[in-house]
């Protein structure tokens, strides 16, 4: 089956010309859209996660031959986690070509972090299945290269980093409290406070609770570390 005009434009942005366009169509099909005539993208997502991990791991190793595993692991995790995949998907406009069932469409599925991240992994698997590892590597590096080049030497998850900071000072783990929610049901905005037992608080808002928690944790850790450095 030939690609639609929108799918062909997405394929061009992606940087891969599909010999088997049905693979891309499968990668763009959410389980809510499944019918006897359509496969969903869950199996491709499973494969794409592994292909992405392999390419990112080999690229990190080649870029820093002296980095120990303890430095490489957080960089790797930052580059392959669902949020990063969703960011790449948004850059590509993947949400506009996702094939969703009515319920998912009405609930804002085209903007959901998990759906975008899963679909991006499925698209990577579609490229791999269509053109092999070299084709997948080209696509991944085209859209991940800037992120790989700029990933911090210490790329720990902000919530993990804040918890480790607190534990090192014999404090209980930080708490995360939802203080507000705004926006329509299909595009909510969550406001989360990160709180330390000693009373310090930072607040952040984002389109998902996880993103808001991460941003609040990052802000609180930055403030606490800056305060220590000034002493």
DRENPA-3360 file (N, C-alpha, C; in nm, 2 decimals, always signed):
BEGIN
1 = XXXXXXXX = +0.08/-0.12/+0.00/+0.00/+0.00/+0.00/+0.09/+0.12/+0.00 ~ +0.06/+0.22/-0.09/+0.14/+0.34/-0.10/+0.12/+0.43/+0.02 ~ +0.22/+0.51/+0.05/+0.21/+0.61/+0.16/+0.11/+0.72/+0.12 ~ +0.04/+0.77/+0.22/-0.03/+0.89/+0.19/+0.06/+1.01/+0.17 ~ +0.01/+1.12/+0.13/+0.09/+1.24/+0.11/+0.16/+1.28/+0.24 ~ +0.08/+1.28/+0.35/+0.13/+1.32/+0.48/+0.24/+1.22/+0.53 ~ +0.22/+1.09/+0.51/+0.32/+0.99/+0.54/+0.45/+1.01/+0.46 ~ +0.43/+1.04/+0.33/+0.55/+1.06/+0.24/+0.63/+1.18/+0.29;
9 = XXXXXXXX = +0.56/+1.28/+0.33/+0.63/+1.40/+0.38/+0.70/+1.37/+0.51 ~ +0.64/+1.29/+0.60/+0.71/+1.24/+0.72/+0.83/+1.16/+0.69 ~ +0.82/+1.07/+0.59/+0.93/+0.98/+0.55/+1.05/+1.07/+0.50 ~ +1.02/+1.18/+0.43/+1.12/+1.27/+0.38/+1.19/+1.34/+0.50 ~ +1.11/+1.38/+0.60/+1.17/+1.45/+0.71/+1.25/+1.35/+0.79 ~ +1.21/+1.23/+0.80/+1.28/+1.12/+0.87/+1.42/+1.10/+0.80 ~ +1.42/+1.10/+0.67/+1.54/+1.07/+0.60/+1.56/+0.93/+0.55 ~ +1.44/+0.86/+0.52/+1.45/+0.73/+0.47/+1.34/+0.71/+0.37;
17 = XXXXXXXX = +1.37/+0.65/+0.26/+1.28/+0.62/+0.15/+1.24/+0.47/+0.16 ~ +1.12/+0.44/+0.20/+1.08/+0.30/+0.23/+1.06/+0.22/+0.11 ~ +1.13/+0.11/+0.09/+1.10/+0.02/-0.01/+0.97/-0.06/+0.02 ~ +0.95/-0.07/+0.15/+0.83/-0.14/+0.20/+0.75/-0.04/+0.28 ~ +0.66/+0.04/+0.22/+0.59/+0.14/+0.29/+0.50/+0.09/+0.40 ~ +0.46/-0.04/+0.38/+0.37/-0.09/+0.49/+0.44/-0.10/+0.62 ~ +0.57/-0.10/+0.63/+0.64/-0.10/+0.76/+0.62/+0.03/+0.83 ~ +0.63/+0.14/+0.75/+0.61/+0.27/+0.82/+0.46/+0.28/+0.86;
25 = XXXXXXXX = +0.37/+0.24/+0.78/+0.23/+0.24/+0.82/+0.20/+0.16/+0.94 ~ +0.27/+0.05/+0.96/+0.25/-0.03/+1.08/+0.31/+0.04/+1.20 ~ +0.42/+0.11/+1.18/+0.49/+0.18/+1.29/+0.40/+0.30/+1.34 ~ +0.32/+0.35/+1.25/+0.24/+0.47/+1.28/+0.10/+0.43/+1.33 ~ +0.08/+0.30/+1.35/-0.06/+0.25/+1.39/-0.06/+0.22/+1.54 ~ -0.13/+0.30/+1.61/-0.15/+0.27/+1.76/-0.24/+0.16/+1.78 ~ -0.23/+0.08/+1.89/-0.32/-0.03/+1.92/-0.46/+0.00/+1.92 ~ -0.50/+0.13/+1.94/-0.64/+0.17/+1.94/-0.70/+0.17/+1.80;
33 = XXXXXXXX = -0.61/+0.16/+1.70/-0.66/+0.16/+1.56/-0.66/+0.02/+1.50 ~ -0.63/-0.08/+1.57/-0.62/-0.21/+1.52/-0.75/-0.27/+1.46 ~ -0.73/-0.34/+1.35/-0.84/-0.41/+1.29/-0.78/-0.53/+1.23 ~ -0.87/-0.63/+1.18/-0.81/-0.74/+1.11/-0.72/-0.71/+1.00 ~ -0.74/-0.59/+0.94/-0.66/-0.56/+0.82/-0.53/-0.48/+0.86 ~ -0.52/-0.44/+0.99/-0.40/-0.36/+1.03/-0.33/-0.42/+1.15 ~ -0.20/-0.41/+1.14/-0.11/-0.45/+1.26/-0.08/-0.32/+1.34 ~ -0.07/-0.34/+1.47/-0.03/-0.22/+1.55/+0.12/-0.22/+1.56;
41 = XXXXXXXX = +0.17/-0.11/+1.63/+0.31/-0.09/+1.63/+0.39/-0.14/+1.75 ~ +0.32/-0.23/+1.83/+0.38/-0.27/+1.96/+0.50/-0.36/+1.93 ~ +0.50/-0.45/+1.84/+0.61/-0.54/+1.81/+0.73/-0.46/+1.76 ~ +0.70/-0.36/+1.67/+0.81/-0.28/+1.62/+0.87/-0.19/+1.73 ~ +0.78/-0.15/+1.82/+0.84/-0.07/+1.93/+0.94/-0.15/+2.01 ~ +0.91/-0.27/+2.04/+1.00/-0.36/+2.11/+1.13/-0.37/+2.04 ~ +1.13/-0.39/+1.91/+1.26/-0.40/+1.83/+1.33/-0.26/+1.82 ~ +1.25/-0.16/+1.80/+1.32/-0.03/+1.78/+1.39/+0.02/+1.91;
49 = XXXXXXXX = +1.34/-0.01/+2.02/+1.41/+0.02/+2.15/+1.55/-0.04/+2.15 ~ +1.56/-0.16/+2.11/+1.69/-0.23/+2.11/+1.78/-0.17/+2.00 ~ +1.73/-0.14/+1.88/+1.81/-0.09/+1.78/+1.86/+0.05/+1.82 ~ +1.78/+0.13/+1.87/+1.82/+0.26/+1.92/+1.93/+0.25/+2.03 ~ +1.91/+0.16/+2.12/+2.01/+0.14/+2.23/+2.14/+0.10/+2.17 ~ +2.14/+0.01/+2.07/+2.27/-0.04/+2.02/+2.34/+0.08/+1.95 ~ +2.27/+0.16/+1.87/+2.34/+0.27/+1.79/+2.39/+0.37/+1.89 ~ +2.31/+0.41/+1.99/+2.35/+0.51/+2.09/+2.47/+0.46/+2.17;
57 = XXXXXXXX = +2.47/+0.33/+2.21/+2.58/+0.28/+2.29/+2.71/+0.28/+2.21 ~ +2.70/+0.24/+2.09/+2.83/+0.23/+2.01/+2.88/+0.37/+1.98 ~ +2.79/+0.47/+1.96/+2.83/+0.60/+1.93/+2.89/+0.67/+2.05 ~ +2.83/+0.65/+2.17/+2.89/+0.70/+2.29/+3.03/+0.64/+2.32 ~ +3.05/+0.51/+2.29/+3.18/+0.45/+2.31/+3.28/+0.51/+2.21 ~ +3.24/+0.53/+2.09/+3.33/+0.58/+1.99/+3.37/+0.73/+2.02 ~ +3.27/+0.80/+2.08/+3.30/+0.95/+2.10/+3.39/+0.97/+2.22 ~ +3.39/+0.88/+2.32/+3.47/+0.90/+2.44/+3.53/+0.77/+2.48;
65 = XXXXXXXX = +3.65/+0.74/+2.43/+3.71/+0.61/+2.44/+3.76/+0.59/+2.59 ~ +3.77/+0.70/+2.67/+3.82/+0.68/+2.80/+3.71/+0.68/+2.91 ~ +3.59/+0.71/+2.87/+3.48/+0.72/+2.97/+3.45/+0.58/+3.03 ~ +3.45/+0.58/+3.17/+3.41/+0.45/+3.23/+3.26/+0.42/+3.22 ~ +3.22/+0.30/+3.25/+3.08/+0.27/+3.24/+2.99/+0.36/+3.33 ~ +3.05/+0.40/+3.44/+2.97/+0.48/+3.53/+2.93/+0.62/+3.47 ~ +3.01/+0.67/+3.38/+2.98/+0.79/+3.31/+2.89/+0.77/+3.19 ~ +2.92/+0.65/+3.12/+2.85/+0.63/+3.00/+2.70/+0.59/+3.02;
73 = XXXXXXXX = +2.67/+0.52/+3.13/+2.54/+0.47/+3.16/+2.44/+0.58/+3.17 ~ +2.46/+0.69/+3.25/+2.36/+0.79/+3.26/+2.34/+0.87/+3.13 ~ +2.45/+0.89/+3.05/+2.44/+0.95/+2.92/+2.35/+0.87/+2.83 ~ +2.37/+0.74/+2.83/+2.29/+0.65/+2.75/+2.15/+0.66/+2.79 ~ +2.12/+0.65/+2.92/+1.98/+0.65/+2.97/+1.91/+0.78/+2.93 ~ +1.99/+0.89/+2.93/+1.93/+1.02/+2.90/+1.89/+1.02/+2.75 ~ +1.96/+0.95/+2.67/+1.94/+0.96/+2.52/+1.84/+0.86/+2.47 ~ +1.81/+0.75/+2.54/+1.72/+0.65/+2.49/+1.59/+0.65/+2.57;
81 = XXXXXXXX = +1.58/+0.73/+2.67/+1.45/+0.73/+2.75/+1.33/+0.78/+2.67 ~ +1.22/+0.74/+2.72/+1.09/+0.77/+2.64/+1.08/+0.92/+2.61 ~ +1.12/+1.01/+2.71/+1.10/+1.15/+2.69/+1.18/+1.20/+2.57 ~ +1.30/+1.15/+2.56/+1.39/+1.19/+2.45/+1.33/+1.14/+2.32 ~ +1.28/+1.02/+2.31/+1.22/+0.97/+2.19/+1.10/+1.06/+2.15 ~ +1.02/+1.10/+2.26/+0.91/+1.18/+2.23/+0.95/+1.32/+2.18 ~ +1.06/+1.37/+2.23/+1.11/+1.50/+2.18/+1.15/+1.49/+2.03 ~ +1.21/+1.38/+2.00/+1.25/+1.37/+1.86/+1.12/+1.35/+1.77;
89 = XXXXXXXX = +1.03/+1.28/+1.82/+0.90/+1.26/+1.75/+0.83/+1.39/+1.73 ~ +0.83/+1.48/+1.83/+0.77/+1.61/+1.81/+0.85/+1.69/+1.71 ~ +0.98/+1.69/+1.71/+1.06/+1.76/+1.61/+1.02/+1.72/+1.47 ~ +0.99/+1.59/+1.45/+0.96/+1.53/+1.32/+0.81/+1.55/+1.28 ~ +0.73/+1.60/+1.38/+0.59/+1.61/+1.35/+0.52/+1.47/+1.34 ~ +0.57/+1.38/+1.42/+0.52/+1.24/+1.41/+0.37/+1.23/+1.45 ~ +0.34/+1.31/+1.55/+0.20/+1.31/+1.60/+0.09/+1.33/+1.49 ~ +0.13/+1.41/+1.39/+0.03/+1.45/+1.29/+0.00/+1.33/+1.20;
97 = XXXXXXXX = +0.09/+1.23/+1.20/+0.06/+1.11/+1.11/+0.03/+0.99/+1.18 ~ +0.02/+0.99/+1.32/-0.02/+0.88/+1.39/-0.16/+0.83/+1.36 ~ -0.18/+0.70/+1.35/-0.31/+0.65/+1.32/-0.37/+0.60/+1.45 ~ -0.47/+0.67/+1.50/-0.53/+0.65/+1.63/-0.68/+0.62/+1.62 ~ -0.72/+0.54/+1.72/-0.86/+0.52/+1.73/-0.93/+0.64/+1.78 ~ -1.06/+0.65/+1.77/-1.14/+0.77/+1.81/-1.12/+0.81/+1.95 ~ -1.12/+0.71/+2.04/-1.10/+0.75/+2.18/-0.97/+0.81/+2.21 ~ -0.86/+0.76/+2.16/-0.73/+0.82/+2.18/-0.72/+0.95/+2.11;
105 = XXXXXXXX = -0.78/+0.97/+1.99/-0.78/+1.09/+1.92/-0.84/+1.20/+2.01 ~ -0.96/+1.17/+2.06/-1.03/+1.27/+2.14/-0.96/+1.30/+2.27 ~ -0.88/+1.21/+2.32/-0.82/+1.24/+2.45/-0.68/+1.30/+2.43 ~ -0.65/+1.34/+2.31/-0.52/+1.41/+2.29/-0.40/+1.32/+2.26 ~ -0.43/+1.20/+2.21/-0.32/+1.11/+2.19/-0.21/+1.15/+2.10 ~ -0.23/+1.24/+2.01/-0.12/+1.29/+1.92/-0.02/+1.37/+2.00 ~ -0.05/+1.41/+2.12/+0.05/+1.49/+2.20/+0.10/+1.41/+2.32 ~ +0.05/+1.29/+2.34/+0.09/+1.22/+2.46/+0.23/+1.17/+2.45;
113 = XXXXXXXX = +0.30/+1.19/+2.56/+0.45/+1.16/+2.57/+0.47/+1.01/+2.54 ~ +0.40/+0.92/+2.60/+0.42/+0.78/+2.59/+0.39/+0.73/+2.45 ~ +0.28/+0.78/+2.39/+0.24/+0.74/+2.25/+0.35/+0.79/+2.15 ~ +0.40/+0.91/+2.17/+0.50/+0.96/+2.07/+0.63/+0.88/+2.09 ~ +0.67/+0.86/+2.21/+0.79/+0.78/+2.24/+0.79/+0.64/+2.18 ~ +0.67/+0.58/+2.21/+0.66/+0.44/+2.15/+0.66/+0.44/+2.00 ~ +0.59/+0.53/+1.94/+0.58/+0.54/+1.79/+0.72/+0.57/+1.73 ~ +0.80/+0.65/+1.80/+0.93/+0.68/+1.75/+1.02/+0.56/+1.75;
121 = XXXXXXXX = +1.01/+0.48/+1.85/+1.09/+0.35/+1.86/+1.04/+0.26/+1.75 ~ +0.91/+0.26/+1.72/+0.85/+0.17/+1.62/+0.90/+0.22/+1.48 ~ +0.91/+0.35/+1.46/+0.96/+0.40/+1.33/+1.10/+0.36/+1.31 ~ +1.18/+0.36/+1.41/+1.32/+0.32/+1.40/+1.33/+0.17/+1.36 ~ +1.24/+0.09/+1.42/+1.24/-0.05/+1.38/+1.19/-0.07/+1.24 ~ +1.10/+0.01/+1.20/+1.05/+0.01/+1.06/+1.17/+0.03/+0.96 ~ +1.25/+0.14/+0.99/+1.37/+0.17/+0.91/+1.46/+0.05/+0.91 ~ +1.49/+0.00/+1.03/+1.58/-0.12/+1.04/+1.53/-0.24/+0.96;
129 = XXXXXXXX = +1.40/-0.27/+0.97/+1.35/-0.38/+0.90/+1.35/-0.36/+0.75 ~ +1.34/-0.23/+0.71/+1.33/-0.20/+0.56/+1.47/-0.19/+0.50 ~ +1.56/-0.13/+0.57/+1.70/-0.11/+0.51/+1.82/-0.16/+0.59 ~ +1.79/-0.23/+0.70/+1.91/-0.28/+0.78/+1.96/-0.18/+0.88 ~ +2.07/-0.23/+0.95/+2.13/-0.15/+1.05/+2.19/-0.02/+1.00 ~ +2.25/-0.02/+0.89/+2.31/+0.10/+0.84/+2.21/+0.21/+0.82 ~ +2.10/+0.17/+0.76/+1.99/+0.27/+0.74/+1.94/+0.32/+0.87 ~ +1.92/+0.23/+0.97/+1.87/+0.28/+1.10/+1.97/+0.37/+1.17;
137 = XXXXXXXX = +2.10/+0.34/+1.15/+2.20/+0.42/+1.21/+2.20/+0.56/+1.15 ~ +2.18/+0.57/+1.02/+2.18/+0.70/+0.96/+2.07/+0.78/+1.01 ~ +1.95/+0.72/+1.02/+1.83/+0.80/+1.07/+1.85/+0.84/+1.21 ~ +1.90/+0.75/+1.30/+1.92/+0.78/+1.44/+2.02/+0.89/+1.46 ~ +2.13/+0.88/+1.39/+2.23/+0.98/+1.40/+2.19/+1.12/+1.35 ~ +2.11/+1.11/+1.24/+2.05/+1.24/+1.19/+1.97/+1.31/+1.29 ~ +1.90/+1.24/+1.37/+1.80/+1.31/+1.46/+1.85/+1.30/+1.61 ~ +1.95/+1.23/+1.64/+2.00/+1.22/+1.78/+2.14/+1.28/+1.79;
145 = XXXXXXXX = +2.21/+1.31/+1.68/+2.35/+1.36/+1.68/+2.37/+1.48/+1.78 ~ +2.29/+1.58/+1.76/+2.30/+1.70/+1.84/+2.28/+1.67/+1.99 ~ +2.19/+1.58/+2.02/+2.17/+1.54/+2.16/+2.28/+1.46/+2.21 ~ +2.34/+1.37/+2.13/+2.46/+1.29/+2.17/+2.58/+1.38/+2.20 ~ +2.60/+1.48/+2.11/+2.71/+1.57/+2.12/+2.70/+1.66/+2.25 ~ +2.57/+1.69/+2.29/+2.55/+1.78/+2.40/+2.52/+1.72/+2.53 ~ +2.50/+1.59/+2.53/+2.46/+1.52/+2.65/+2.57/+1.55/+2.76 ~ +2.52/+1.58/+2.88/+2.61/+1.61/+2.99/+2.69/+1.49/+3.03;
153 = XXXXXXXX = +2.81/+1.52/+3.08/+2.90/+1.41/+3.13/+2.82/+1.34/+3.25 ~ +2.75/+1.42/+3.33/+2.67/+1.37/+3.44/+2.53/+1.39/+3.40 ~ +2.47/+1.29/+3.33/+2.34/+1.31/+3.28/+2.23/+1.23/+3.36 ~ +2.25/+1.22/+3.49/+2.16/+1.15/+3.57/+2.02/+1.21/+3.56 ~ +1.92/+1.13/+3.58/+1.79/+1.17/+3.60/+1.78/+1.27/+3.71 ~ +1.72/+1.39/+3.69/+1.72/+1.49/+3.80/+1.66/+1.44/+3.93 ~ +1.55/+1.36/+3.93/+1.49/+1.31/+4.05/+1.59/+1.22/+4.12 ~ +1.66/+1.13/+4.05/+1.76/+1.05/+4.11/+1.87/+1.13/+4.17;
161 = XXXXXXXX = +1.92/+1.23/+4.09/+2.03/+1.31/+4.14/+1.99/+1.39/+4.27 ~ +1.87/+1.44/+4.28/+1.82/+1.51/+4.40/+1.81/+1.41/+4.52 ~ +1.76/+1.29/+4.49/+1.75/+1.19/+4.60/+1.89/+1.15/+4.65 ~ +1.98/+1.14/+4.56/+2.12/+1.10/+4.60/+2.18/+1.22/+4.68 ~ +2.15/+1.34/+4.64/+2.20/+1.46/+4.72/+2.14/+1.46/+4.86 ~ +2.01/+1.43/+4.87/+1.95/+1.43/+5.00/+2.00/+1.31/+5.09 ~ +2.02/+1.20/+5.03/+2.07/+1.08/+5.11/+2.21/+1.11/+5.16 ~ +2.29/+1.17/+5.07/+2.43/+1.20/+5.11/+2.43/+1.29/+5.24;
169 = XXXXXXXX = +2.32/+1.37/+5.26/+2.32/+1.46/+5.38/+2.22/+1.40/+5.48 ~ +2.20/+1.27/+5.47/+2.11/+1.20/+5.57/+1.97/+1.26/+5.58 ~ +1.92/+1.30/+5.47/+1.78/+1.35/+5.47/+1.69/+1.24/+5.40 ~ +1.57/+1.24/+5.43/+1.47/+1.15/+5.36/+1.46/+1.19/+5.22 ~ +1.41/+1.10/+5.13/+1.39/+1.13/+4.99/+1.30/+1.25/+4.97 ~ +1.32/+1.33/+4.87/+1.23/+1.44/+4.84/+1.09/+1.39/+4.82 ~ +0.99/+1.48/+4.84/+0.85/+1.45/+4.81/+0.81/+1.53/+4.69 ~ +0.71/+1.48/+4.61/+0.66/+1.55/+4.50/+0.51/+1.56/+4.51;
177 = XXXXXXXX = +0.46/+1.68/+4.51/+0.32/+1.71/+4.54/+0.26/+1.79/+4.42 ~ +0.15/+1.74/+4.37/+0.08/+1.81/+4.27/+0.00/+1.92/+4.33 ~ +0.03/+2.04/+4.29/-0.04/+2.16/+4.35/-0.14/+2.22/+4.26 ~ -0.14/+2.19/+4.14/-0.24/+2.25/+4.04/-0.24/+2.17/+3.92 ~ -0.36/+2.18/+3.85/-0.37/+2.12/+3.72/-0.47/+2.21/+3.64 ~ -0.42/+2.24/+3.52/-0.50/+2.34/+3.43/-0.51/+2.28/+3.29 ~ -0.58/+2.35/+3.21/-0.59/+2.31/+3.07/-0.70/+2.21/+3.04 ~ -0.73/+2.19/+2.92/-0.84/+2.09/+2.89/-0.79/+1.94/+2.91;
185 = XXXXXXXX = -0.88/+1.85/+2.92/-0.85/+1.71/+2.95/-0.75/+1.65/+2.85 ~ -0.76/+1.70/+2.72/-0.67/+1.64/+2.62/-0.53/+1.70/+2.62 ~ -0.51/+1.81/+2.69/-0.38/+1.87/+2.70/-0.36/+1.94/+2.83 ~ -0.36/+1.86/+2.94/-0.34/+1.92/+3.07/-0.20/+1.97/+3.10 ~ -0.20/+2.06/+3.20/-0.07/+2.12/+3.25/-0.07/+2.09/+3.40 ~ +0.04/+2.02/+3.44/+0.05/+1.99/+3.58/+0.15/+2.08/+3.65 ~ +0.12/+2.12/+3.77/+0.22/+2.20/+3.85/+0.26/+2.11/+3.97 ~ +0.39/+2.08/+3.98/+0.44/+1.99/+4.09/+0.54/+2.07/+4.17;
193 = XXXXXXXX = +0.54/+2.05/+4.30/+0.64/+2.10/+4.39/+0.73/+1.98/+4.44 ~ +0.86/+2.01/+4.43/+0.96/+1.92/+4.49/+1.00/+1.97/+4.62 ~ +0.98/+1.89/+4.73/+1.00/+1.94/+4.87/+1.11/+1.86/+4.94 ~ +1.20/+1.92/+5.01/+1.29/+1.86/+5.10/+1.24/+1.87/+5.24 ~ +1.28/+1.77/+5.33/+1.24/+1.77/+5.46/+1.28/+1.90/+5.54 ~ +1.39/+1.96/+5.49/+1.44/+2.09/+5.56/+1.35/+2.21/+5.52 ~ +1.26/+2.19/+5.43/+1.16/+2.30/+5.40/+1.18/+2.37/+5.26 ~ +1.29/+2.34/+5.19/+1.32/+2.40/+5.06/+1.22/+2.34/+4.96;
201 = XXXXXXXX = +1.17/+2.43/+4.87/+1.07/+2.39/+4.77/+1.10/+2.46/+4.64 ~ +1.08/+2.38/+4.53/+1.08/+2.44/+4.40/+0.96/+2.39/+4.32 ~ +0.90/+2.47/+4.24/+0.78/+2.44/+4.16/+0.81/+2.44/+4.01 ~ +0.74/+2.35/+3.94/+0.75/+2.35/+3.79/+0.62/+2.30/+3.73 ~ +0.60/+2.35/+3.61/+0.48/+2.30/+3.54/+0.52/+2.24/+3.40 ~ +0.44/+2.14/+3.36/+0.47/+2.07/+3.23/+0.34/+2.00/+3.19 ~ +0.35/+1.94/+3.07/+0.24/+1.87/+3.01/+0.22/+1.73/+3.07 ~ +0.31/+1.68/+3.15/+0.30/+1.55/+3.21/+0.35/+1.56/+3.35;
209 = XXXXXXXX = +0.30/+1.48/+3.44/+0.35/+1.48/+3.58/+0.50/+1.45/+3.59 ~ +0.54/+1.36/+3.51/+0.68/+1.32/+3.51/+0.77/+1.44/+3.47 ~ +0.74/+1.50/+3.36/+0.82/+1.62/+3.32/+0.82/+1.73/+3.42 ~ +0.70/+1.75/+3.49/+0.70/+1.86/+3.59/+0.78/+1.82/+3.71 ~ +0.78/+1.69/+3.75/+0.86/+1.64/+3.86/+1.01/+1.66/+3.83 ~ +1.05/+1.62/+3.71/+1.19/+1.63/+3.67/+1.23/+1.78/+3.67 ~ +1.15/+1.87/+3.62/+1.19/+2.01/+3.62/+1.20/+2.07/+3.76 ~ +1.10/+2.03/+3.84/+1.11/+2.08/+3.98/+1.23/+2.02/+4.05;
217 = XXXXXXXX = +1.26/+1.90/+4.03/+1.38/+1.84/+4.10/+1.51/+1.91/+4.05 ~ +1.51/+1.93/+3.92/+1.63/+2.00/+3.86/+1.65/+2.14/+3.92 ~ +1.54/+2.21/+3.93/+1.55/+2.35/+3.99/+1.59/+2.34/+4.13 ~ +1.54/+2.25/+4.21/+1.57/+2.24/+4.35/+1.71/+2.20/+4.37 ~ +1.76/+2.10/+4.30/+1.90/+2.06/+4.31/+2.00/+2.17/+4.27 ~ +1.96/+2.24/+4.16/+2.05/+2.35/+4.12/+2.06/+2.46/+4.23 ~ +1.95/+2.49/+4.29/+1.95/+2.59/+4.40/+2.03/+2.54/+4.52 ~ +2.01/+2.41/+4.56/+2.08/+2.36/+4.68/+2.23/+2.36/+4.65;
225 = XXXXXXX = +2.27/+2.31/+4.54/+2.41/+2.30/+4.51/+2.48/+2.44/+4.50 ~ +2.40/+2.54/+4.44/+2.45/+2.67/+4.43/+2.47/+2.73/+4.57 ~ +2.38/+2.70/+4.66/+2.39/+2.75/+4.80/+2.51/+2.70/+4.87 ~ +2.54/+2.57/+4.85/+2.65/+2.51/+4.91/+2.78/+2.57/+4.85 ~ +2.79/+2.59/+4.73/+2.91/+2.65/+4.67/+2.94/+2.79/+4.71 ~ +2.83/+2.86/+4.76/+2.85/+3.00/+4.81/+2.91/+3.00/+4.95 ~ +2.90/+2.89/+5.02/+2.95/+2.89/+5.16/+3.10/+2.89/+5.17;
% end
